[in-house]
Amino acid sequence: MNKVDVLLGLQWGDEGKGKVIDVLTPDYDVVTRFQGGPNAGHTLEFDGQKYVLRSIPSGIFQGDKVNVIGNGVVLDPALFKAEAEALSASGHDLTQRLYISKKAHLIMPTHRVLDAANEAAKGAAKVGTTGKGIGPTYTDKVSRNGLRVGDILHGFEQKYAAAKARHESILKGMNYTDYDITQAEKEWMDGIEYLKRFKLIDSEHYINQLIEEGKSILCEGAQGTMLDVDFGSYPFVTSSNTICAGACTGLGVAPNRIGDVYGIIKAYCTRVGSGPFPTELFDATGDALCNKGHEFGSVTGRKRRCGWIDLVALKYAVMINGVTKLIMMKSDVLDDFDTIKACVAYEVDGETIDYFPYELSDKVKPVYKELPGWKTDMTSMKKESEFPQAFNDYIDFLEDELNVPIKIVSVGPDREQTIVRYLPE
């Protein structure tokens, strides 16, 4: 039976999925996105250029690959148009290689206003959204009030007007009326016309047909496992299922069709926005991780919170995703540290636990194991045999703790700074 492989982040997002997808794509015929929206920025660097993809799958740079935006994605037509036109200007024509699910939901201009209104209403309890309208769009989807890509082909003006009027009524009820979407709406409508240039498909039929034809498919997740709406650090989560199961619901792929599950981790840990983060560092070490790792959001520019790797959360992520192979990014960021720390347990009210609890709170304190740093510049290394012994020891430690092999190690941002390890079968 043919399988599809899934690649997803195991932490709080920003693990480096875009680069890895681009590296793995030569081994696949098709790359798909199955959830999330333009709040997720996947950064790729090669040939001296830097690209940030928000909605378009990261396989778009491999000229002969098909890319699919699945039904689980929420799409902002204006942002999509800007992203696609920028790629076209750089020589990457998309119209023949990018397919979009008719069942993907549309982010409307009023969804952004609702996002701002909801955050304002929460006051100090803000979730810390990107303000892109993602949450309200998924809310409309679940409440069966959503506007979908396929709707632009059938009675669209009436459907849009009804959805907009409904949003305006909600905003009026929230006493949130000081907004103007005139320009945003114009750009959005231009984006709708632009969408019509692409192949709008019933993606579940198309993808399953590709599976039957023996095509190799890589499913690209957005955000990270700890932001999953069901299993993440609720309520400080995103609005979709970022875990492996999301590939099934976000593409129409049966569970028994899932093959390898690649879990991406950083050699340390970061988080953007509000929410608990047990290993967060507020000292010079945290600043050093941020500066060396260039930890600023590719879409928002927000500074990321930084800390040591959290193996309690990672074991949990490995379990619920069924991870078969790990990929470790930004290993080089730890090159200069004398000592590396890893959280191996939590202390809660004086009790030590080794499992991820129902709720993370300020009471959760990390219990660390210390390992010696390698104090070696790894950025120019090309093969595994060049790794310093202390770094090999760090890899062995992580593999023992997580019980999953580390297949790929990244030692820099460029496509070429990616080392595949030869694992025993």
ZINORHU-V705365 format. One record per residue. PHI is phi as a letter, one per 30 degrees, with the letter a starting at -180 (NA if undefined). OMEGA is omega in whole degrees, -180 to 180 (NA if undefined). NEAR is the number of other C-alpha atoms within 10 Angstrom. Layout:
PHI_OMEGA_NEAR ; PHI_OMEGA_NEAR
//
This chain:
NA_179_8 ; d_-176_15 ; b_170_20 ; c_178_26 ; c_-178_19 ; b_176_26 ; b_-178_26 ; b_179_29 ; d_-178_29 ; c_-178_29 ; c_-178_26 ; c_-179_22 ; i_178_26 ; i_-178_28 ; d_-178_29 ; j_-175_24 ; d_-176_28 ; e_-180_24 ; d_-177_22 ; d_177_27 ; e_-179_24 ; d_179_21 ; d_-176_17 ; d_-173_13 ; e_179_20 ; e_-180_14 ; d_-176_10 ; b_176_17 ; d_-172_18 ; b_173_24 ; b_-177_29 ; b_167_27 ; c_-174_27 ; c_177_31 ; a_178_30 ; i_-179_26 ; b_-175_29 ; d_171_24 ; d_-178_22 ; c_179_23 ; c_178_24 ; c_-174_27 ; c_176_22 ; b_178_23 ; b_174_16 ; a_-180_13 ; h_177_8 ; i_-179_6 ; c_177_9 ; b_-180_11 ; b_175_19 ; b_179_18 ; c_-179_21 ; c_-178_25 ; b_-176_26 ; d_180_27 ; e_-174_27 ; d_177_27 ; d_-173_30 ; d_-177_24 ; d_175_18 ; c_-164_15 ; e_-173_12 ; c_-176_12 ; c_173_17 ; d_178_20 ; b_-176_27 ; b_169_28 ; c_-171_29 ; d_-176_31 ; d_-179_27 ; d_-179_25 ; d_169_26 ; c_-167_29 ; b_173_28 ; c_-175_25 ; e_-179_24 ; d_179_23 ; d_177_18 ; d_179_22 ; e_-180_19 ; d_-180_14 ; d_-178_18 ; d_-180_20 ; d_178_16 ; d_178_14 ; d_178_19 ; d_180_13 ; d_179_9 ; c_174_11 ; j_-179_10 ; c_-179_16 ; d_-172_17 ; c_-165_20 ; d_-179_14 ; c_-173_11 ; b_-179_17 ; c_179_21 ; c_-176_22 ; b_180_25 ; d_175_23 ; d_-176_22 ; d_175_24 ; d_-177_27 ; d_-177_25 ; c_172_27 ; d_-179_29 ; c_176_28 ; e_180_25 ; d_174_24 ; d_178_26 ; d_179_21 ; d_177_23 ; d_178_25 ; e_-180_19 ; d_-179_18 ; d_179_18 ; d_179_19 ; d_179_16 ; d_-179_13 ; d_-178_12 ; d_179_10 ; h_-177_9 ; d_-178_8 ; c_-179_13 ; e_176_16 ; d_-178_18 ; i_180_14 ; d_177_19 ; d_179_19 ; i_-177_18 ; d_179_22 ; i_-176_26 ; d_-177_28 ; e_179_24 ; d_179_23 ; d_176_28 ; d_176_24 ; d_177_14 ; d_179_17 ; d_-177_17 ; d_-180_10 ; d_176_9 ; i_177_9 ; b_-172_15 ; d_175_21 ; c_-174_22 ; c_-179_21 ; e_-179_24 ; d_180_18 ; d_-179_17 ; d_-180_18 ; c_-174_12 ; b_175_9 ; h_-170_9 ; d_-175_15 ; e_-180_11 ; d_-180_10 ; d_180_16 ; d_-178_16 ; d_-180_11 ; d_180_14 ; d_179_17 ; d_-180_16 ; d_178_12 ; d_179_14 ; d_-179_20 ; d_178_18 ; d_178_12 ; d_-179_14 ; d_178_19 ; d_178_12 ; d_178_10 ; c_-175_13 ; h_179_10 ; c_-173_17 ; b_-177_13 ; c_179_8 ; b_-180_9 ; b_-178_11 ; c_-175_13 ; e_-179_10 ; d_179_9 ; d_-180_15 ; d_177_15 ; d_179_13 ; d_-180_17 ; d_179_22 ; d_174_15 ; d_178_14 ; d_177_18 ; d_178_19 ; d_180_14 ; d_179_17 ; e_-176_19 ; d_177_13 ; d_-173_11 ; c_178_15 ; d_179_16 ; c_-166_20 ; b_166_19 ; d_-166_18 ; d_-179_22 ; d_176_20 ; d_-177_13 ; d_-177_15 ; d_179_21 ; d_174_18 ; d_178_12 ; d_178_16 ; d_-180_18 ; d_179_11 ; d_178_10 ; i_178_14 ; d_178_16 ; c_-172_17 ; b_176_24 ; c_-179_26 ; c_-173_29 ; c_178_26 ; d_176_29 ; c_-175_32 ; h_-178_30 ; b_-175_28 ; e_-176_32 ; d_173_26 ; c_179_28 ; d_-175_22 ; d_178_18 ; c_-169_17 ; c_180_17 ; d_-177_24 ; d_-177_23 ; e_7_18 ; c_-178_17 ; d_-174_20 ; b_173_26 ; d_-171_26 ; c_-178_20 ; b_176_24 ; d_-177_27 ; d_-177_31 ; d_-177_32 ; e_179_29 ; e_178_17 ; d_177_21 ; d_178_30 ; d_-178_19 ; d_-177_18 ; d_179_28 ; b_-175_29 ; i_179_19 ; c_-179_20 ; d_-179_14 ; e_-178_14 ; d_176_11 ; c_-180_15 ; d_179_19 ; c_178_18 ; d_174_16 ; c_180_21 ; d_177_28 ; c_-178_31 ; c_177_27 ; b_165_28 ; d_177_23 ; d_174_24 ; b_-177_24 ; b_177_23 ; b_174_25 ; a_176_24 ; c_176_21 ; i_-176_16 ; d_174_15 ; j_-178_19 ; d_-178_16 ; a_-170_23 ; e_-175_21 ; c_-179_24 ; e_180_18 ; c_-179_16 ; c_-174_11 ; c_-179_10 ; d_178_9 ; d_177_14 ; d_178_16 ; d_180_16 ; d_177_16 ; d_-179_23 ; d_-176_19 ; d_-180_14 ; d_-178_14 ; d_-178_19 ; h_-173_12 ; d_176_20 ; b_-173_16 ; e_-178_18 ; d_177_18 ; c_-172_16 ; c_-175_13 ; i_-179_9 ; d_176_13 ; d_179_17 ; d_173_19 ; d_-173_22 ; b_178_26 ; a_179_25 ; d_180_23 ; d_-178_25 ; c_-176_25 ; d_175_21 ; d_179_22 ; d_-179_25 ; d_177_22 ; d_178_20 ; d_-180_19 ; d_177_25 ; d_-177_22 ; d_-173_11 ; d_178_13 ; c_-175_20 ; i_-175_18 ; d_178_25 ; c_179_16 ; b_178_18 ; c_176_25 ; b_-176_26 ; c_-178_23 ; c_172_24 ; h_177_22 ; d_-177_19 ; d_-180_22 ; d_-179_23 ; c_-174_24 ; e_-170_19 ; c_-173_15 ; d_176_16 ; d_-178_11 ; b_177_12 ; c_178_20 ; c_176_19 ; b_178_24 ; d_-177_22 ; c_179_20 ; a_174_21 ; c_170_26 ; c_-178_14 ; b_-180_16 ; h_177_9 ; i_179_10 ; c_178_8 ; c_179_14 ; b_-180_16 ; c_180_16 ; b_-180_15 ; d_-173_17 ; d_178_15 ; e_-176_10 ; b_172_11 ; d_178_17 ; b_179_14 ; d_180_9 ; d_-178_12 ; d_-180_22 ; c_-179_19 ; d_171_22 ; c_-171_19 ; c_164_18 ; c_-179_11 ; c_177_10 ; b_179_16 ; d_176_14 ; d_-177_20 ; c_174_22 ; h_-176_16 ; b_176_15 ; d_-177_15 ; c_-170_21 ; d_-179_18 ; c_-178_12 ; d_-175_17 ; c_-177_15 ; b_-174_13 ; e_-177_14 ; d_179_10 ; d_-177_11 ; d_173_15 ; d_-175_15 ; d_-179_12 ; d_177_15 ; d_175_21 ; e_178_15 ; d_178_15 ; d_178_18 ; d_-180_17 ; e_180_15 ; d_-180_14 ; d_180_19 ; d_179_14 ; d_-179_11 ; d_-173_14 ; c_178_20 ; i_177_16 ; b_-179_17 ; d_174_19 ; c_-173_24 ; d_-176_17 ; b_177_20 ; b_177_26 ; c_-179_26 ; b_179_24 ; l_-174_19 ; d_-174_20 ; d_178_17 ; e_-177_17 ; d_-177_16 ; c_-176_17 ; b_-174_22 ; c_177_18 ; d_178_14 ; d_-179_15 ; c_-175_10 ; c_175_9 ; d_180_5 ; d_NA_3
//
